[in-house]
Amino acid sequence: MQQFKLSPLAKVVKYDMLCGFLFMGWGLHYFPFFLMSRQLFLHHYLPALYFAILLLCAVFDFLTSTLRPRWRLQIAAVLIILAVWNFSIFSPLVYGNTWTRDECEKAKWFRTWDFSWCEIGIACVAVTANSFVFQ
């Protein structure tokens, strides 16, 4: 039995259409809020996040489509570990978990990132389920 394989040109067209659609979906959901000059909240960016995740998966599939399945699985495992690690660092921003000033400073990957909500005078606010606790 002969297995169906896409020609290189058909493969490029397939991923071009898929990635183009997902990129347009991401852009149409992200850029209107990027251009706004008022305060934005997480829910403004969540629709764009869905498209970004799907786009990441499509790009991963395109880049690793010529590799053996074992290599693809190992690369995917590394990416999942990085995603879990990233989640553990930034989850206090999303869920309001306890976060110390030191953890806040370590989470800043760039000097331009401003987590000013963490600085009230010299104290850092740790948000708990029912109240604010100053540390």
N, C-alpha and C positions, 0 to 999 in steps of 0.2 A: 504494500500500500504506500502510495506516494504522499508525503506530507506537504501541505501548502505552505509556501514561503513567500513573503512579500519581496518584490524587487526593491533595490535600494531607493529608486525614485518614489515608489509607492509608499515606502516607509517614511521618507522625508515629508511627503504630502500629508500622510496621516498625522504625524506629530506636529506638522506646521499648522494644520487646521485645529487640532485639539489644543495645542499650546496657545495659539492665537486667540481662540475663543475664551480660554480661561484667563489669559492676560487681559483681554478686553473686559471681562466680567470683574476682574480684580480692580482694574483702573477706574471703571465706572462706579464702583462702590467706594474706592479709596479717595480719589482726587477731589470730589466735591467737599469732603470734610477736611482735606489737606488745605484747601484754599480758604476755609472759613477762619475768621479772625477771633472767634469767641472760644470760650472754654469747651473742650470736647471730652467725652467720656468713652469708656471702653465699648459700650454698645454701638457707638458710631462706626467702629472698625471691625466688628465681628462679621458682618456679611463679607467684607473683603478678605477676612482670614480664611473663610471656607474656600474661596477661589484660590488663595495663595497655597493652601495645603494641597488642593487638587493639582495645581500647577507644579508644585514640588514633586508630587508623585509621578506626573507625566514626564517631567524632565529626568527624574531618576530612571524611569523605565526606558526612556530614549538613550540615555548615556550608558546604561548597563545592559542593553538588549543583546549585545554581542558577547557578553561574558557568560561563563558557565554558571548554572544555577547556584552552586555552592558559593562562588564569589559574590554573587548578587545578594545572597542571604547574609553573608558576613558583613558586607557593606551596609545593608539595611539594619543589621543588629547594632553596628556602630552608630548609625544615625539615630536609632531609637534610644540608645544609651545617652547620646548627646541631648536629645529632646527631653528626656526625663531629668537629666542634670540641670538643663536650662529651666525647666519647670520648677524644680526645687529651689532655685535661686530667686526667681521672680514671682512665685505664687503669692507671697505676702502682698504684692502690689494689687493683685486681682481679687484675692479672697479676704484681705484684711487680717491676715494672721499676724502673730507677734513678730516684730522685726526690730532688732536693735540698731542703734546708730552705726555700729561697726559693720553689721551686715548690709546696711543701706549703702555705706561707702564702698564696700567690696563689690556690690552689684553694679556700680557705675563703670561701664566698660570704656566710656569716653568722657572727657572733662566737660563736654557740652551737655551731657545728660543732667537734668535737674530734678532731683527727688526732694524738692523743698518742703513737701508736706511732712517729711521726716524730721525737720529741724524747727522746733519751737523753742526759741532761746537756745539754751545749751542742752535741753532735754529732748529725747526722742520719744514719740508717742507709740506705745505698743497697743494695738487695738485688740481687745478681747471681745468675747461674744456679747457682753452686756455693758461694758464700761471702758473708759480710757484709763490706762495705767501709765503713769509717768515714771520713766527709769532714769 
